[in-house]
Amino acid sequence: MSLFDDFLASTEASIPTHITEESPRASTDTHHVKKESGLVTINTNNQGPPIFSLQQVQFQLPAKLVHMVVQNNILAALLENYRILRIDLDNPLEIDVVEISRKPSEDKVVELFMDPTGRHIIVTTQHGENYYLFQAWKRTKELVRLKGMRLTSIAWNKLANRTSSSTREILLGTQKGEVFETCLEPTDEFFRREEKYLILLFMVDKPITGLHYERFPSDRYRYLVMISTPTRLYHLVGTVGHTLLNGNENTTIDRALFEPIFSQYQHNPEFLELPSDLQYSEMLFFNRFPELELKSVPQSFVWLNGAGIYHGDLNFTQSNTNQMIVNAKLQSFPATSYDENSNTLVADIPISIAITEFHYILLYKDYVRAICRLNEKIMYEESISLNENEIIHQITVDNVQRTYWIYTSYAMYELVIKDEERDVWKLYLHKKDYTRALQYCKLPEQKTTVYTAQAGEDFNQRRYMESAKYFAKSAVPFEEVALKFTEKKEKNALRYFLISRLDRLKLEDRTQKTLISTWLVGLYLNKMNQLEDKAASSHLTYTSGTITDASRPYRQQYQTVKDEFRTFLETYGEYLHIPTTYKLIYRYGRNSELFYYANYIGDYEKVIDHWISEKKWDTALKVLNEQGKAELFYKYSTLLIDYVPEKLIDVWMNHSNLNPRYLIPALLRYNHVIRADISSENQAIRYLSYIVSTRKNTDTVIHNFLLTMYATQPVRDETALLTYLRNEGRDKHYELDYALRICTQNGRTQSCVHIYGQMELYEEAVNLALEHHDLDLARINADKPEDDDLLRKRLWVNIAKYVIQNNKDIKTAMQFLKKCDLLKMEDILPFFPDYVLIDDFKDEICSALGEYNVTIEELKSEMDNATISADHIRLDVRKLRKRLVVVEEEQMCSICEYPLLTRQFYVFPCNHQFHADCLISKTTKYLPTGQIKRLADIQEQLSKEFKAFRHLSPEEEKPASERIEKLRHDLDDIVAQQCIFCGDNMIKSIHLPFITEEDADIVSSWMI
């Protein structure tokens, strides 16, 4: 339990209300009694594990420890016996011991310096001997140019990268108050010096206790240099030369890099002086981002001297030198004991100091203490047990790894800091710095506490809108906050609070969301009415020749609230109770908001009813078009089609989800209404034609309805109806019986004839056409049965009969006879009257007899040709019976290449010979599945017949032989129909490779 925690626990109860500031010097928390060892606590209230803990390093030093530095996780310890211990803390078991090469003398080593990368080490002695050790070396080298200089501080160059062994430009501070610039380049050559140059830049009258420089992030040639002595703090800002930064490393340096900066402060240096009786002081810098320690600039610094702890922030964005250090403050040392004689608190002077993000670590002669930077309270104190003749030296900080180390003459300690920012939010809250307090909150409860305090502060300061924002995030009960704003009549803040609280409710809090949302609706509506009333009551004013519209601000506010309300509906409308919301809007008379809300929730029925009652048909149709519910189309189309039929049909066509069946009532109403302009296009037919032709509708009801509308049109022209019937073609989605009945009732003769034709009632079609004296239509239908010549002839005979009996013109009848190739003279002769003379059609009879004669001659020629062909076939058959093939004894099977006569075989006219089994196996690959099964059945039957033949009687052998012979013929028809090498099968297999998968073994044998 730390003092930091104790202090916060004691003040936590008063955080949301008034907080009093106490002087750190008057605090009684500092009164304590020093103990031999262990943690000195101030309170006992424990809030978690301690932030600070001092842990001794388990390492036995071989000699007295003089100085120690830790940088980049490398620990360097300087021992009294002129040895340097280098320990990589990542691998602490390997210790590198380096002995300082020197001449025997009474000189003593006093201090060790190491750069931030842990690669360069400089050791200085009491008499001014200086030694250099590089990372890769096992022995030191004396820096001859630095002989006689007792170094007290070094400002390392953070720009020195790991790819180069050089330190680049560094500044050296001495015991005599001198500031030098040099550059070290390690070399393995014995006679070559590591220091390239050494130039004196600055002198003061007291020892240099701290030296540090930083380059400005925004200007690579601008630097800040800070120097400390026991009583003074110098800060120098200036620009270095461009050529020096870009110069060659082998070039002799005549002028130091920092000489232009120091030269302007030689006669009038800027410094802060604090009186001190101490011979030492410490200057440290802190960067909040340890991972950028070597790449960025620090944000704050601290200077420890006899007057106290002087600290401040560094502002590298300012070009003015006087504004570089901001928020500077001198903090007194905390009291450590009580002097009863003088009745005062006495403060010990720290030996050393370290800075963390929120604390100062003060090291005393026998204990260590942590002071909070935010409230200057003692947060931690622990005594250090010392042996006889053992003294505490200093605190050293590894700024890269952010570790803190304390060392004595014979021991090393690590001050472990864990979760330092754990309760920082409480300190910022105590200081009413709510923004920073929120930054350090880790738990939701902590943020809630901050929001509660900030909300109360803003409310007390009458910042109601800001307080509403934070009240919504606080733990203050909803009812209490609502009453606060109601009592203050701050409805705007109340509205903002309700919306903010609504955002924070969970999904399962639907009831609360509904209640709050309904309340907000009432607030919005009331606010809009108030602003409308104010705008209406305001008038134009005339002042000094200028006309001012006093209502304009109210109209602007009204539009803002209106937009905000609509945004609210879009965001939270799903939680509103629809009937209740409608009642609210009706009560406040907000018709525009009513329509907007109805549109939002999809209640288009209410909107359409309104526009229909206003007889604004186009507006109602527009709303109907914008919504997507088909049911509303079915409901309102019956009424709208009377007033805007063409526009309504256009809307129907744009909505493919409509079912035309449910629109038939509207179409019937339109069809039976007497239109003013009868010549205009029938909109019902237009829509149905679109559905049938474009949408490819196949509903029989729709097609029947369209056919009915075509048939019942008050015009005699049947073109449209016939076009529809012909376009239907083979599909015939309408009912033929219904179509025939409708067309018959409405006297649509051509359509009836067409329908008869569709029903394949060609005689009825021809007869109906002839009844209406439409000879062309009859002739067209008579030619339709193309596959039935008898029916065609019969139909044409009927037409011919009609022509002869009605026209009674022999020549016209004979011309009509020529239009059909099926009719002959003898077919129409019976229809001529008895008194007709043969001279009238003598030419036609002669022509017919001539045609018969030609036909007889053609038949006679065909019979002669057939007789000759039969004689040739009989001759070829006789020759084939006498044909034979001689098979030699040594002839081989063309497939297996074994002797042919060893078993049953086939011989083809092309002289290819095959064993029967080889031929069957080869042919099977090309046979279809049905023939393969047939072949297997024949082979099985032959096998059975041969087995049974051995046991048959002589009377049974003849029928069996006939069966066997028939099976053999069937087998030959399948297998020996053609040569497997010369026939069609060989041609069909041309796409197959010569080497198949079965020949894989043969192919592999060819491999080399």
MIGU-890345 format. One record per residue (C-alpha): residue in one letter; y, z, x. Coordinates in steps of 0.25 Angstrom, whole numbers, padded with zeros to 4 digits, always signed. Layout:
# MIGU-890345
AYZX ...
This chain:
# MIGU-890345
M+0000+0000+0000 S+0013-0004+0006 L+0027+0001+0005 F+0031-0012-0001 D+0021-0010-0012 D+0026+0004-0014 F+0040+0000-0016 L+0037-0011-0026 A+0028-0002-0034 S+0039+0009-0035 T+0049-0002-0040 E+0040-0011-0049 A+0042-0003-0062 S+0057-0006-0061 I+0057-0020-0058 P+0059-0026-0071 T+0072-0017-0073 H+0083-0012-0064 I+0080-0011-0049 T+0087-0003-0040 E+0089-0006-0025 E+0087+0005-0015 S+0092+0006-0001 P+0081+0005+0009 R+0087+0015+0018 A+0087+0025+0006 S+0073+0023+0002 T+0064+0035+0004 D+0052+0026+0006 T+0055+0026+0021 H+0053+0041+0023 H+0039+0043+0029 V+0032+0050+0040 K+0026+0042+0051 K+0011+0044+0053 E+0002+0042+0065 S-0004+0029+0060 G-0007+0021+0047 L+0001+0016+0036 V+0013+0024+0031 T+0015+0022+0016 I+0026+0026+0007 N+0020+0025-0007 T+0006+0025-0011 N+0006+0015-0023 N-0003+0004-0019 Q-0001-0010-0024 G-0011-0018-0015 P-0015-0019-0001 P-0005-0016+0010 I+0004-0028+0014 F+0005-0023+0029 S-0007-0018+0037 L-0006-0015+0052 Q-0020-0019+0059 Q-0022-0016+0074 V-0028-0027+0082 Q-0042-0023+0088 F-0039-0028+0102 Q-0039-0019+0115 L-0028-0023+0124 P-0031-0024+0138 A-0017-0019+0142 K-0004-0014+0137 L+0002-0024+0127 V+0016-0028+0131 H+0019-0039+0121 M+0012-0047+0110 V+0016-0060+0102 V+0008-0067+0091 Q+0011-0081+0088 N+0003-0092+0080 N-0009-0082+0080 I-0009-0081+0095 L-0007-0067+0100 A-0001-0065+0114 A-0001-0051+0120 L+0006-0047+0133 L-0001-0036+0141 E+0005-0027+0151 N-0005-0032+0162 Y+0002-0046+0162 R-0009-0052+0153 I-0007-0060+0140 L-0017-0060+0129 R-0018-0072+0120 I-0026-0071+0107 D-0028-0081+0097 L-0029-0073+0084 D-0037-0084+0078 N-0048-0081+0089 P-0044-0067+0093 L-0057-0065+0101 E-0052-0074+0112 I-0041-0068+0120 D-0034-0075+0131 V-0029-0066+0142 V-0019-0072+0151 E-0014-0065+0164 I+0001-0067+0168 S+0002-0072+0182 R+0012-0064+0190 K+0016-0058+0203 P+0013-0043+0204 S+0025-0035+0200 E+0030-0023+0192 D+0035-0033+0181 K+0030-0031+0166 V+0027-0041+0155 V+0036-0037+0143 E+0035-0048+0133 L+0027-0061+0128 F+0033-0072+0120 M+0024-0083+0113 D+0028-0095+0105 P+0025-0097+0090 T+0013-0106+0093 G+0007-0096+0103 R+0006-0106+0114 H+0017-0101+0124 I+0018-0087+0129 I+0029-0081+0138 V+0028-0068+0145 T+0040-0061+0151 T+0041-0049+0160 Q+0050-0037+0162 H+0056-0044+0175 G+0058-0058+0168 E+0045-0064+0173 N+0040-0074+0162 Y+0027-0081+0161 Y+0022-0092+0152 L+0008-0094+0145 F+0004-0107+0138 Q-0007-0107+0128 A-0017-0115+0136 W-0014-0107+0149 K-0022-0095+0155 R-0011-0090+0164 T+0004-0089+0163 K+0015-0095+0171 E+0028-0089+0175 L+0041-0095+0170 V+0049-0096+0183 R+0062-0101+0176 L+0061-0088+0167 K+0060-0079+0179 G+0069-0067+0177 M+0070-0068+0162 R+0065-0057+0154 L+0062-0065+0141 T+0065-0057+0128 S+0064-0068+0117 I+0059-0083+0116 A+0063-0093+0105 W+0051-0102+0104 N+0052-0117+0100 K+0044-0118+0087 L+0045-0133+0089 A+0035-0133+0100 N+0023-0140+0095 R+0008-0138+0099 T+0007-0152+0105 S+0016-0148+0116 S+0015-0137+0126 S+0030-0135+0127 T+0037-0124+0121 R+0049-0133+0119 E+0063-0126+0120 I+0062-0111+0119 L+0073-0100+0120 L+0071-0088+0129 G+0079-0075+0128 T+0080-0065+0139 Q+0082-0050+0142 K+0096-0054+0147 G+0100-0061+0134 E+0098-0075+0139 V+0093-0087+0131 F+0086-0098+0138 E+0080-0111+0134 T+0067-0116+0140 C+0055-0125+0137 L+0041-0121+0142 E+0031-0132+0145 P+0017-0127+0150 T+0011-0134+0162 D-0001-0132+0170 E+0006-0136+0183 F+0009-0124+0192 F+0022-0127+0197 R+0028-0133+0185 R+0037-0123+0177 E+0034-0122+0162 E+0049-0120+0158 K+0056-0133+0158 Y+0070-0128+0158 L+0077-0114+0156 I+0091-0114+0151 L+0100-0103+0148 L+0107-0104+0134 F+0113-0091+0130 M+0115-0077+0134 V+0118-0064+0127 D+0121-0050+0132 K+0108-0043+0127 P+0093-0047+0128 I+0088-0058+0119 T+0078-0051+0109 G+0075-0063+0100 L+0077-0078+0101 H+0073-0089+0091 Y+0078-0103+0087 E+0075-0112+0075 R+0078-0127+0073 F+0084-0130+0059 P+0075-0138+0050 S+0086-0147+0046 D+0091-0151+0060 R+0082-0152+0072 Y+0093-0150+0081 R+0099-0137+0075 Y+0094-0124+0079 L+0095-0109+0076 V+0094-0099+0088 M+0094-0084+0085 I+0095-0074+0097 S+0094-0059+0095 T+0097-0047+0105 P+0096-0032+0102 T+0110-0033+0095 R+0113-0047+0092 L+0107-0059+0084 Y+0112-0073+0088 H+0110-0085+0080 L+0114-0099+0085 V+0113-0112+0078 G+0116-0126+0084 T+0111-0140+0088 V+0103-0144+0100 G+0104-0157+0107 H+0095-0169+0102 T+0091-0174+0116 L+0085-0161+0120 L+0076-0161+0108 N+0071-0175+0111 G+0071-0174+0126 N+0059-0177+0135 E+0051-0165+0140 N+0052-0169+0154 T+0067-0170+0154 T+0074-0160+0162 I+0082-0151+0152 D+0096-0148+0156 R+0101-0143+0143 A+0093-0133+0134 L+0090-0137+0119 F+0098-0125+0114 E+0109-0126+0123 P+0119-0132+0113 I+0116-0121+0103 F+0118-0110+0113 S+0130-0116+0119 Q+0139-0115+0106 Y+0136-0100+0106 Q+0138-0096+0120 H+0152-0091+0118 N+0152-0087+0103 P+0137-0083+0099 E+0135-0079+0084 F+0127-0066+0083 L+0125-0054+0074 E+0126-0041+0082 L+0119-0028+0077 P+0121-0015+0085 S+0108-0010+0091 D+0103+0000+0101 L+0090-0007+0103 Q+0087-0016+0115 Y+0078-0025+0106 S+0078-0033+0094 E+0069-0043+0087 M+0072-0056+0080 L+0061-0062+0071 F+0061-0074+0061 F+0052-0077+0049 N+0047-0089+0042 R+0041-0088+0028 F+0032-0100+0031 P+0023-0096+0043 E+0016-0109+0043 L+0029-0116+0046 E+0033-0105+0057 L+0034-0116+0068 K+0040-0127+0059 S+0050-0120+0051 V+0062-0111+0052 P+0061-0096+0049 Q+0068-0091+0036 S+0072-0077+0041 F+0074-0068+0053 V+0075-0053+0057 W+0082-0046+0068 L+0078-0032+0072 N+0088-0024+0080 G+0093-0010+0081 A+0102-0012+0069 G+0091-0015+0059 I+0084-0028+0054 Y+0093-0040+0053 H+0087-0051+0045 G+0091-0064+0038 D+0087-0078+0033 L+0089-0091+0041 N+0095-0102+0034 F+0093-0115+0042 T+0099-0124+0031 Q+0113-0119+0035 S+0121-0126+0045 N+0131-0115+0047 T+0127-0105+0058 N+0132-0093+0050 Q+0123-0096+0038 M+0110-0097+0046 I+0107-0082+0044 V+0107-0078+0029 N+0104-0066+0022 A+0105-0058+0034 K+0104-0043+0033 L+0103-0030+0042 Q+0092-0021+0037 S+0091-0007+0043 F+0078-0001+0048 P+0071+0007+0038 A+0071+0022+0039 T+0059+0028+0045 S+0061+0043+0045 Y+0070+0054+0040 D+0080+0062+0049 E+0081+0076+0042 N+0092+0080+0051 S+0102+0069+0048 N+0095+0067+0034 T+0094+0052+0036 L+0083+0041+0037 V+0081+0037+0052 A+0076+0022+0055 D+0067+0019+0067 I+0070+0006+0074 P+0059-0004+0074 I+0053-0010+0087 S+0050-0024+0081 I+0051-0031+0068 A+0043-0043+0061 I+0047-0050+0049 T+0038-0055+0037 E+0042-0062+0024 F+0045-0049+0017 H+0045-0038+0027 Y+0050-0033+0041 I+0040-0027+0050 L+0046-0016+0058 L+0038-0010+0070 Y+0042+0004+0075 K+0037+0012+0086 D+0025+0017+0079 Y+0024+0010+0065 V+0027-0003+0058 R+0035-0005+0045 A+0037-0016+0035 I+0050-0017+0028 C+0052-0027+0016 R+0062-0037+0018 L+0066-0038+0003 N+0069-0023+0001 E+0069-0017+0015 K+0058-0007+0010 I+0047-0002+0019 M+0035-0008+0015 Y+0025-0004+0026 E+0024+0006+0037 E+0013+0009+0046 S+0012+0017+0059 I+0005+0012+0071 S-0003+0022+0079 L+0000+0021+0094 N-0007+0027+0106 E+0000+0034+0118 N+0009+0025+0125 E+0008+0014+0115 I+0020+0008+0109 I+0023-0002+0098 H+0029-0015+0104 Q+0032-0026+0093 I+0028-0034+0081 T+0025-0048+0084 V+0024-0059+0073 D+0016-0072+0072 N+0025-0080+0064 V+0015-0092+0063 Q+0003-0084+0058 R+0012-0073+0051 T+0005-0061+0058 Y+0012-0048+0063 W+0008-0040+0075 I+0012-0027+0081 Y+0008-0023+0095 T+0009-0010+0103 S+0006-0007+0118 Y-0009-0007+0115 A-0012-0012+0101 M-0009-0024+0092 Y-0008-0024+0077 E-0007-0034+0066 L+0002-0031+0054 V-0005-0038+0043 I+0003-0042+0031 K-0004-0046+0018 D+0002-0051+0005 E+0016-0047+0010 E+0023-0054-0002 R+0014-0047-0012 D+0025-0038-0019 V+0037-0046-0014 W+0040-0051-0028 K+0043-0037-0032 L+0053-0035-0022 Y+0060-0048-0026 L+0059-0043-0040 H+0066-0030-0036 K+0077-0038-0030 K+0078-0047-0043 D+0074-0059-0035 Y+0065-0065-0046 T+0063-0078-0040 R+0058-0073-0027 A+0050-0063-0034 L+0043-0074-0042 Q+0040-0081-0029 Y+0031-0069-0024 C+0024-0066-0037 K+0009-0068-0035 L+0004-0063-0049 P+0009-0067-0063 E+0012-0052-0066 Q+0022-0052-0054 K+0029-0064-0059 T+0029-0058-0073 T+0036-0046-0068 V+0047-0054-0061 Y+0049-0063-0073 T+0051-0050-0081 A+0061-0044-0072 Q+0069-0057-0071 A+0069-0059-0086 G+0074-0045-0088 E+0085-0048-0077 D+0089-0061-0084 F+0090-0055-0098 N+0098-0043-0093 Q+0108-0053-0086 R+0108-0062-0099 R+0101-0073-0093 Y+0093-0075-0105 M+0087-0089-0103 E+0082-0085-0089 S+0077-0072-0094 A+0069-0080-0105 K+0063-0088-0094 Y+0058-0076-0087 F+0054-0067-0099 A+0044-0078-0103 K+0037-0076-0090 S+0038-0061-0090 A+0030-0050-0096 V+0040-0045-0106 P+0034-0045-0120 F+0038-0058-0128 E+0043-0050-0140 E+0053-0042-0131 V+0059-0054-0124 A+0060-0061-0138 L+0068-0049-0143 K+0077-0048-0131 F+0081-0063-0133 T+0082-0061-0148 E+0091-0049-0147 K+0100-0056-0137 K+0100-0068-0147 E+0096-0077-0135 K+0088-0088-0143 N+0089-0098-0132 A+0082-0088-0122 L+0072-0084-0132 R+0068-0098-0134 Y+0067-0100-0119 F+0059-0088-0118 L+0049-0092-0129 I+0047-0105-0123 S+0044-0099-0110 R+0035-0089-0116 L+0028-0100-0123 D+0025-0108-0110 R+0018-0095-0105 L+0009-0093-0116 K-0006-0096-0114 L-0013-0107-0122 E-0021-0096-0130 D-0008-0090-0135 R-0006-0100-0146 T-0001-0091-0157 Q+0010-0085-0148 K+0014-0100-0144 T+0015-0103-0159 L+0024-0091-0162 I+0033-0094-0150 S+0034-0109-0153 T+0037-0106-0167 W+0048-0097-0163 L+0054-0107-0154 V+0054-0117-0164 G+0063-0109-0173 L+0072-0106-0161 Y+0074-0120-0157 L+0077-0124-0172 N+0087-0113-0174 K+0094-0117-0161 M+0095-0132-0164 N+0101-0128-0178 Q+0111-0119-0171 L+0115-0130-0162 E+0116-0140-0173 D+0125-0130-0181 K+0134-0128-0169 A+0135-0143-0166 A+0138-0146-0181 S+0149-0135-0181 S+0156-0139-0169 H+0167-0149-0170 L+0175-0159-0161 T+0187-0152-0154 Y+0199-0158-0148 T+0205-0152-0136 S+0216-0158-0127 G+0213-0172-0132 T+0198-0170-0129 I+0188-0170-0141 T+0176-0161-0138 D+0163-0161-0146 A+0160-0146-0148 S+0146-0149-0154 R+0141-0157-0141 P+0136-0144-0134 Y+0128-0140-0146 R+0122-0154-0148 Q+0118-0154-0134 Q+0111-0140-0135 Y+0105-0145-0148 Q+0099-0157-0142 T+0094-0148-0130 V+0087-0138-0139 K+0081-0149-0148 D+0075-0156-0136 E+0070-0142-0131 F+0064-0140-0145 R+0057-0153-0145 T+0051-0151-0131 F+0046-0137-0136 L+0039-0144-0148 E+0033-0154-0139 T+0028-0142-0130 Y+0024-0131-0139 G+0023-0139-0153 E+0008-0137-0153 Y+0009-0122-0154 L+0018-0123-0167 H+0013-0120-0181 I+0017-0133-0188 P+0020-0128-0202 T+0028-0117-0196 T+0036-0126-0187 Y+0039-0136-0198 K+0044-0125-0207 L+0053-0120-0195 I+0059-0134-0193 Y+0061-0136-0208 R+0068-0123-0209 Y+0078-0127-0198 G+0080-0141-0204 R+0076-0148-0191 N+0071-0161-0196 S+0071-0168-0182 E+0063-0157-0176 L+0054-0158-0188 F+0051-0172-0186 Y+0050-0170-0171 Y+0040-0159-0173 A+0032-0167-0183 N+0031-0178-0173 Y+0027-0169-0162 I+0015-0162-0170 G+0011-0176-0175 D+0015-0173-0190 Y+0020-0187-0192 E+0017-0186-0207 K+0029-0177-0209 V+0038-0186-0202 I+0034-0198-0209 D+0035-0191-0222 H+0049-0188-0219 W+0053-0202-0215 I+0046-0208-0228 S+0053-0198-0237 E+0066-0203-0230 K+0061-0218-0233 K+0062-0221-0218 W+0050-0230-0217 D+0052-0235-0204 T+0054-0221-0198 A+0042-0216-0205 L+0034-0228-0200 K+0039-0226-0185 V+0034-0211-0186 L+0021-0216-0192 N+0019-0226-0180 E+0022-0216-0169 Q+0011-0207-0174 G-0004-0210-0172 K-0010-0204-0184 A-0017-0214-0193 E-0018-0205-0205 L-0002-0206-0206 F-0003-0221-0206 Y-0013-0221-0218 K-0004-0211-0225 Y+0010-0218-0224 S+0006-0233-0223 T+0005-0234-0238 L+0019-0230-0240 L+0025-0237-0228 I+0019-0250-0230 D+0028-0252-0242 Y+0041-0251-0234 V+0038-0255-0220 P+0025-0264-0221 E+0027-0273-0209 K+0031-0261-0199 L+0019-0253-0205 I+0009-0264-0202 D+0015-0265-0188 V+0013-0250-0186 W-0001-0251-0191 M-0004-0262-0181 N+0001-0253-0169 H-0009-0242-0173 S-0023-0246-0170 N-0029-0233-0175 L-0026-0236-0190 N-0038-0239-0199 P-0034-0251-0207 R-0043-0246-0219 Y-0034-0234-0221 L-0022-0243-0221 I-0027-0252-0233 P-0020-0243-0244 A-0007-0246-0237 L-0010-0261-0236 L-0014-0262-0251 R-0001-0255-0255 Y+0006-0266-0246 N-0002-0277-0252 H+0000-0273-0266 V+0015-0271-0265 I+0024-0283-0269 R+0031-0287-0256 A+0045-0292-0256 D+0042-0303-0247 I+0029-0309-0251 S+0030-0320-0240 S+0030-0310-0229 E+0017-0306-0222 N+0008-0297-0228 Q+0008-0285-0219 A-0006-0280-0224 I-0012-0293-0221 R-0005-0292-0207 Y-0010-0279-0204 L-0025-0282-0208 S-0025-0295-0201 Y-0020-0288-0188 I-0031-0277-0190 V-0042-0288-0192 S-0038-0298-0182 T-0031-0289-0170 R-0039-0276-0172 K-0052-0283-0176 N-0054-0274-0188 T-0068-0276-0194 D-0066-0267-0206 T-0072-0274-0218 V-0062-0267-0227 I-0050-0272-0219 H-0055-0286-0219 N-0058-0286-0234 F-0044-0281-0236 L-0037-0291-0227 L-0045-0302-0234 T-0041-0297-0248 M-0026-0297-0244 Y-0028-0311-0239 A-0035-0315-0252 T-0025-0309-0261 Q-0012-0315-0255 P-0003-0322-0265 V-0004-0335-0258 R-0014-0346-0259 D-0015-0349-0245 E-0029-0344-0239 T-0026-0347-0225 A-0024-0332-0221 L-0037-0328-0228 L-0045-0340-0223 T-0040-0337-0209 Y-0044-0322-0210 L-0058-0326-0215 R-0060-0336-0204 N-0056-0327-0193 E-0066-0317-0198 G-0077-0327-0195 R-0090-0321-0192 D-0086-0307-0193 K-0083-0306-0208 H-0078-0292-0208 Y-0074-0294-0223 E-0084-0294-0234 L-0087-0308-0238 D-0090-0305-0253 Y-0077-0297-0254 A-0070-0309-0247 L-0076-0319-0257 R-0073-0311-0269 I-0058-0308-0265 C-0056-0323-0261 T-0062-0328-0274 Q-0054-0318-0282 N-0041-0323-0276 G-0045-0338-0276 R-0046-0340-0261 T-0055-0352-0261 Q-0055-0356-0247 S-0058-0342-0243 C-0069-0341-0253 V-0075-0353-0247 H-0074-0348-0233 I-0080-0335-0237 Y-0092-0342-0243 G-0094-0349-0230 Q-0094-0336-0223 M-0104-0331-0232 E-0112-0344-0229 L-0112-0348-0244 Y-0108-0362-0240 E-0112-0368-0254 E-0103-0359-0261 A-0091-0362-0251 V-0093-0377-0253 N-0094-0376-0268 L-0082-0367-0269 A-0074-0376-0260 L-0078-0388-0269 E-0074-0380-0281 H-0060-0379-0276 H-0061-0394-0272 D-0059-0390-0257 L-0068-0401-0251 D-0064-0398-0236 L-0067-0383-0238 A-0081-0387-0244 R-0084-0396-0232 I-0080-0386-0222 N-0090-0376-0228 A-0101-0386-0230 D-0101-0388-0215 K-0102-0373-0212 P-0118-0371-0213 E-0120-0379-0199 D-0134-0374-0197 D-0139-0378-0211 D-0138-0393-0213 L-0145-0392-0227 L-0134-0383-0232 R-0123-0391-0226 K-0129-0404-0232 R-0130-0397-0246 L-0115-0393-0245 W-0111-0406-0241 V-0119-0412-0252 N-0111-0403-0262 I-0098-0408-0256 A-0102-0422-0257 K-0106-0420-0271 Y-0092-0414-0274 V-0085-0426-0267 I-0093-0437-0275 Q-0092-0430-0288 N-0078-0426-0288 N-0072-0438-0280 K-0081-0449-0285 D-0077-0457-0273 I-0089-0464-0266 K-0081-0467-0253 T-0075-0453-0252 A-0089-0447-0254 M-0095-0456-0243 Q-0083-0452-0233 F-0087-0438-0237 L-0101-0441-0233 K-0097-0444-0219 K-0092-0430-0217 C-0105-0424-0217 D-0117-0428-0208 L-0127-0422-0217 L-0125-0430-0229 K-0132-0443-0231 M-0129-0454-0242 E-0142-0450-0249 D-0136-0435-0250 I-0124-0439-0258 L-0129-0451-0266 P-0134-0443-0278 F-0120-0438-0280 F-0114-0452-0283 P-0113-0457-0297 D-0123-0467-0302 Y-0112-0478-0304 V-0109-0478-0289 L-0111-0492-0282 I-0119-0492-0269 D-0108-0502-0264 D-0099-0489-0263 F-0107-0483-0252 K-0116-0495-0247 D-0110-0493-0233 E-0114-0478-0232 I-0128-0481-0237 C-0130-0492-0226 S-0124-0483-0215 A-0134-0472-0220 L-0146-0482-0219 G-0141-0486-0205 E-0141-0472-0200 Y-0155-0469-0206 N-0160-0481-0198 V-0154-0476-0185 T-0160-0463-0187 I-0174-0469-0189 E-0173-0477-0176 E-0169-0465-0168 L-0181-0457-0174 K-0191-0469-0170 S-0186-0469-0156 E-0188-0454-0154 M-0202-0455-0159 D-0205-0466-0149 N-0200-0458-0137 A-0208-0446-0142 T-0221-0454-0142 I-0218-0459-0127 S-0215-0445-0122 A-0229-0440-0129 D-0236-0451-0121 H-0230-0447-0108 I-0234-0432-0110 R-0248-0435-0113 L-0249-0443-0100 D-0243-0432-0092 V-0253-0422-0098 R-0265-0431-0094 K-0260-0432-0080 L-0258-0417-0078 R-0273-0415-0083 K-0277-0423-0071 R-0268-0416-0060 L-0274-0406-0050 V-0271-0399-0038 V-0280-0397-0026 V-0280-0383-0020 E-0284-0382-0006 E-0292-0370-0001 E-0282-0366+0009 Q-0270-0366-0001 M-0263-0353-0002 C-0255-0346-0013 S-0241-0349-0013 I-0237-0334-0015 C-0247-0326-0008 E-0252-0337+0002 Y-0266-0333+0001 P-0277-0343-0002 L-0275-0349-0016 L-0290-0350-0019 T-0293-0336-0018 R-0289-0333-0032 Q-0284-0339-0045 F-0272-0348-0042 Y-0262-0358-0048 V-0258-0371-0043 F-0245-0378-0047 P-0241-0393-0047 C-0231-0390-0036 N-0243-0386-0027 H-0239-0371-0027 Q-0252-0362-0028 F-0252-0347-0032 H-0263-0337-0035 A-0262-0333-0049 D-0259-0318-0046 C-0248-0322-0036 L-0242-0332-0046 I-0242-0322-0057 S-0236-0311-0048 K-0225-0321-0044 T-0222-0326-0058 T-0221-0313-0064 K-0208-0310-0057 Y-0201-0322-0065 L-0207-0319-0078 P-0200-0312-0090 T-0205-0299-0095 G-0212-0305-0107 Q-0220-0315-0099 I-0224-0304-0088 K-0230-0296-0099 R-0237-0308-0105 L-0243-0312-0091 A-0248-0297-0090 D-0255-0298-0103 I-0261-0312-0100 Q-0267-0306-0087 E-0272-0294-0094 Q-0279-0302-0105 L-0285-0311-0094 S-0290-0300-0087 K-0297-0294-0099 E-0303-0308-0103 F-0309-0310-0089 K-0315-0296-0090 A-0321-0298-0104 F-0326-0312-0101 R-0337-0307-0092 H-0344-0300-0103 L-0342-0311-0114 S-0353-0318-0121 P-0354-0333-0120 E-0349-0335-0134 E-0336-0326-0131 E-0333-0333-0117 K-0327-0345-0124 P-0316-0338-0132 A-0313-0329-0120 S-0312-0341-0111 E-0302-0347-0120 R-0294-0334-0120 I-0294-0333-0105 E-0289-0348-0104 K-0278-0345-0114 L-0273-0333-0106 R-0274-0341-0093 H-0265-0352-0100 D-0255-0341-0104 L-0255-0336-0090 D-0253-0349-0084 D-0241-0352-0094 I-0234-0339-0088 V-0238-0340-0073 A-0240-0354-0070 Q-0230-0361-0079 Q-0223-0365-0066 C-0224-0363-0051 I-0217-0351-0047 F-0211-0358-0034 C-0207-0370-0041 G-0203-0366-0055 D-0192-0360-0062 N-0195-0346-0058 M-0192-0350-0043 I-0178-0356-0047 K-0175-0343-0055 S-0178-0334-0043 I-0169-0341-0034 H-0159-0329-0034 L-0170-0320-0029 P-0171-0317-0014 F-0182-0322-0005 I-0185-0308+0000 T-0187-0297-0011 E-0188-0282-0010 E-0203-0284-0009 D-0202-0291+0004 A-0194-0279+0010 D-0206-0276+0020 I-0206-0290+0025 V-0191-0290+0027 S-0192-0278+0035 S-0202-0284+0044 W-0192-0295+0048 M-0183-0284+0053 I-0181-0285+0068 
